[in-house]
Amino acid sequence: MNAHAENGESWTIAVQSPRAAPAIDEQANENDSSAAAPPEPELDERLPASLLIMPATDLPATRPAFAETLRRDAWWMQPLVVFLGFTAFIVYSTWAAFQNAHYWFEGGGADYLSPFASPEIFGASPHALFGPKPAWWPGWLPFSASFFVLWIPAGFRFTCYYYRGAYYKAFSADPLACAVGEGRKTYLGERFFPFILQNFHRYFFYLAFVVLFLLGYDAWKAMWFRDAQGAVHFGIGVGTIVLTVNVILLSGYTLGCHSLRHLIGGWRDKISKSKCGGCYNAVSCLNRKHMMWAWVSLVWVGFTDVYVRLCSMGIWQDCRLF
Ligand code: FES
């Protein structure tokens, strides 16, 4: 037994010598009435030699400095990739939101609406529910159809349990990575302002769920094309596929949400007795790959906006499959 004290913290390390064990074995044998049994081999013979010569070592009790670690793998790679990925998406989506143009495409009779502007509350496209920019909008304030909706998926992702863990590491290095020294000496959790606001995630889920349905409606509308006479026909273009895949991936992400998992059955003491056990298992199944769904849906929703935008600008041609 080794005791170590430093910086007011004390550590006790219990080290059991393998050579102490035979004494116990011998005592047990003496008390054992079946003395006729063949003797157990000596412990030294049973243990590998490397274990027998393993020295007892005092572990350091000092707190590692920031980024100090014994890890030899590229532990910094994941936070770096997350940082670059999130930064690229935030920069692009912010730029796209302020453009307020090229977020819908009608070429070739198509009816594509970018998810960055859907549902369109006010805006210049035929999808706008309440018409163009309202007269009461302050002249000094930039206007964009995206402003009315983008805060919902942004808030949903910002407060997501997976994203929180990822961007805490990537953007504030707090914590940096497992078994890597941190800069901060205290841990307050998310019980205080501003982090307590992360609890709004469950409410963002309700809103995101509604938006998901509306994006599904957009994908449905993208399956109908208007011909030169104004008649509408069922069809599939590349844009149709892009918008439909977007809804599938966003569904995989949204329906695997921890809040939905709790809502659908996590609050029960015995899930086996719940009538919604099947739904709970389905959500749990998606939840197990929540990180994957988070990333692929993030990339694809950005790509969907790029696709609609470039088609609208005439840079890409939407290919009609039938
Ligand atoms: S926990 Fe990630 S979307 Fe809810």
Residues whose N, C-alpha, C, O or C-beta is under 5 A from the ligand:
A	BS01	FES	F156 C160 Y161 Y162 Y253 C257 H258 S259
